[in-house]
Amino acid sequence: MTKVNPTEDSPARVLGHPLFRDAPPEVVRLLLRDAAILHVEDGDLLFREGEDAVEYLYVLSGGIEVLRHTQDGQERVFHIFRAGQLLAETAMFMTHGRYPMHARAHGDAIALCLKRAGLQAACRAWPDLAMRLLARLSDRVYQRVNEVEWFSDSTAAQRLADYLLRLRPGEGSSVRLPLTQRQLAAHLGVRAETLSRLLADWVAQGRIAGARRDWVLLDPAFLDDLAQPARRSF
């Protein structure tokens, strides 16, 4: 893992993000103060849960996953951030001042590291940024409330069907799991044995085909009908 000075295009790319778009020059200077480019290899930890939250990241290429470990030692991957996405920006405002999760490179990746002090100063100087962050955080809280309800009311089969459909590129039928099956089971809140049995049953029924991480959705209508009753309309 190495840090270098930003290239000419990296600040322009992060400033195209909806949070920072049209920021005044003085705000731009605050946001980019002491910024650095981070090059990481697959599996490198960018920060650990509990460490002081002093930097947030804008992904320039590759992927960065955020995760926690369950009480029995299993990894639960919450999300994989891709190029053009910010992560840990909300951690810059947590009162305990610590990262709530680990961040790890998902394959080789490059990220722009931005500073907590600069983001907080930019919010004070430009209230529009604070309002955008508040709207972003509110949307995330709403999403998490819906996820809690989803996990409470849905079955393992409904969760898996919905997950597979969300991976599908457009109208395509081939999907590649970004997680191992054990990680996916933890992500969906099911036992690894349950996930394995569901996949085997759907293969036997001709609903899907494949193995390990590579699958083909042979009957997406079946998966959609299965997942639909547990979905919210907004």
C-alpha positions in Angstrom: 0.0 0.0 0.0 1.5 3.3 -1.1 0.6 7.0 -1.0 1.5 9.5 -3.7 0.6 13.0 -4.6 -2.6 13.4 -6.6 -2.5 13.4 -10.4 -4.0 16.3 -12.3 -7.2 14.5 -13.2 -8.0 13.0 -9.8 -9.2 16.2 -8.1 -11.4 17.0 -11.1 -13.0 13.5 -10.9 -13.9 13.8 -7.2 -15.3 17.3 -7.7 -17.7 15.8 -10.3 -19.3 13.8 -7.5 -22.8 15.1 -6.7 -21.8 16.1 -3.2 -19.1 18.5 -4.4 -20.4 19.6 -7.8 -20.3 23.4 -8.3 -18.3 23.9 -5.1 -16.8 27.4 -4.9 -13.0 27.7 -5.3 -12.3 28.3 -1.6 -14.3 25.2 -0.7 -12.4 23.2 -3.3 -9.2 24.2 -1.7 -10.5 23.0 1.7 -11.7 19.7 0.4 -8.4 18.9 -1.4 -6.0 20.1 1.2 -3.4 17.4 2.0 -5.2 14.9 -0.3 -3.2 11.9 -1.5 -3.5 9.0 -3.9 -3.5 5.6 -2.3 -2.5 2.5 -4.3 -3.6 -0.8 -2.7 -3.4 -4.5 -3.6 -6.1 -7.1 -3.2 -6.7 -7.8 0.5 -4.8 -4.7 1.8 -6.6 -3.1 4.7 -7.1 0.7 4.3 -8.4 1.2 7.8 -9.7 -0.9 10.7 -12.8 -0.7 12.8 -12.1 1.4 15.9 -9.2 3.4 14.4 -9.4 7.2 14.4 -11.5 8.3 11.5 -9.2 11.0 9.9 -9.6 10.2 6.2 -12.4 9.3 3.8 -12.0 7.9 0.3 -13.0 8.4 -3.2 -12.5 5.3 -5.4 -10.7 6.1 -8.6 -10.4 2.5 -9.8 -11.0 -1.0 -8.6 -13.2 -1.8 -5.6 -13.0 -1.3 -1.8 -15.2 -3.4 0.5 -16.4 -2.5 4.0 -16.9 -5.3 6.5 -17.2 -6.5 10.1 -16.5 -9.8 11.8 -19.4 -11.6 13.4 -19.2 -13.0 17.0 -18.3 -16.4 15.5 -15.5 -15.0 13.4 -17.2 -14.9 10.1 -16.8 -11.9 7.7 -19.9 -9.9 6.9 -19.3 -7.7 3.8 -21.8 -4.8 3.8 -20.9 -3.1 0.5 -18.3 -3.0 -2.2 -17.6 0.6 -3.4 -16.6 1.1 -7.0 -15.0 3.8 -9.1 -16.8 7.2 -8.6 -18.1 6.4 -5.1 -17.2 7.9 -1.8 -16.8 5.9 1.4 -16.5 6.7 5.1 -17.5 10.4 4.5 -20.2 10.0 7.2 -17.7 8.6 9.6 -16.0 12.0 9.5 -19.0 13.4 11.6 -19.4 10.5 14.2 -19.1 11.8 17.8 -16.8 8.9 18.8 -14.5 9.8 15.9 -13.7 6.2 14.9 -14.3 4.0 11.9 -17.3 1.7 12.4 -16.0 -0.9 10.0 -12.9 -2.3 8.3 -12.2 -1.2 4.7 -10.3 -3.7 2.5 -9.2 -3.7 -1.2 -11.4 -5.9 -3.3 -8.8 -6.5 -6.0 -6.2 -3.9 -6.8 -7.6 -0.4 -6.3 -6.7 3.3 -6.4 -8.4 5.8 -4.1 -8.1 9.5 -3.4 -7.7 10.1 0.4 -9.4 13.2 1.7 -9.2 14.7 5.1 -11.8 14.9 7.9 -10.7 18.4 8.9 -11.1 19.7 5.3 -14.6 18.2 4.9 -15.8 19.7 8.2 -14.3 23.1 7.3 -15.9 22.9 3.8 -19.3 22.3 5.4 -19.0 25.4 7.6 -17.9 27.5 4.6 -20.5 26.2 2.2 -23.8 25.2 3.9 -25.0 23.6 0.6 -22.5 20.8 1.2 -23.8 20.2 4.7 -27.4 20.0 3.3 -26.3 17.5 0.7 -24.5 15.4 3.3 -27.6 15.5 5.5 -29.8 14.4 2.6 -27.4 11.6 1.8 -27.3 10.4 5.4 -31.1 10.5 5.6 -31.4 8.4 2.5 -29.0 5.9 4.0 -30.9 5.7 7.3 -34.1 5.1 5.4 -32.4 2.4 3.4 -31.2 0.7 6.5 -34.7 0.8 8.1 -36.0 -0.9 5.0 -33.2 -3.5 5.2 -34.1 -4.3 8.8 -37.7 -4.8 7.8 -36.6 -6.9 4.8 -34.5 -9.2 7.0 -37.3 -9.6 9.5 -40.1 -10.3 7.0 -38.3 -12.1 4.1 -37.3 -15.7 3.7 -33.8 -16.9 2.8 -35.0 -17.7 -0.7 -36.5 -14.2 -1.2 -33.2 -12.6 -0.1 -31.1 -14.7 -2.4 -33.5 -14.2 -5.4 -33.4 -10.4 -4.9 -29.6 -10.4 -4.5 -29.1 -12.4 -7.7 -31.4 -10.1 -9.7 -29.6 -7.0 -8.4 -26.4 -8.4 -9.8 -27.8 -8.9 -13.3 -26.5 -6.4 -15.8 -29.5 -5.0 -17.6 -31.4 -7.8 -19.3 -28.4 -10.2 -19.2 -28.6 -13.5 -17.5 -25.0 -14.1 -16.4 -23.9 -12.9 -13.0 -20.7 -13.1 -11.0 -20.9 -13.1 -7.2 -18.5 -10.5 -5.7 -18.4 -12.5 -2.5 -17.5 -16.0 -1.5 -20.6 -18.2 -0.7 -19.7 -18.1 3.0 -19.5 -14.2 2.9 -22.7 -14.1 0.9 -24.5 -16.3 3.5 -23.4 -13.8 6.2 -24.5 -10.9 4.1 -27.9 -12.4 3.6 -28.3 -13.4 7.2 -28.6 -17.1 6.5 -26.6 -20.2 7.3 -24.0 -21.3 4.7 -25.7 -24.7 4.5 -29.0 -23.0 3.7 -27.5 -21.0 0.9 -25.8 -24.0 -0.5 -29.1 -26.0 -0.4 -31.0 -23.2 -2.1 -28.5 -22.9 -4.9 -28.5 -26.7 -5.4 -32.3 -26.9 -5.4 -32.6 -24.1 -8.0 -30.0 -25.8 -10.2 -32.0 -29.0 -10.0 -35.2 -27.2 -10.9 -33.5 -25.5 -13.9 -33.9 -22.0 -12.4 -30.2 -21.2 -12.5 -27.0 -22.9 -13.7 -23.3 -22.5 -12.6 -21.1 -23.0 -9.7 -19.0 -21.1 -7.1 -19.1 -17.4 -8.2 -20.3 -17.7 -11.8 -24.1 -18.2 -12.4 -26.6 -18.0 -15.2 -30.2 -17.0 -14.3 -32.2 -19.3 -16.5 -35.6 -18.3 -15.0 -35.4 -14.7 -13.9 -39.2 -14.5 -13.8 -39.3 -17.2 -11.1 -36.7 -15.2 -9.1 -38.6 -12.0 -9.5 -42.0 -13.5 -8.5 -40.2 -15.0 -5.4 -38.7 -11.7 -4.3 -41.5 -9.4 -5.2 -43.8 -9.9 -2.1 -41.1 -8.7 0.3 -40.1 -5.6 -1.6 -41.2 -2.1 -0.8 -42.7 0.2 -3.4 -40.4 3.1 -2.5 
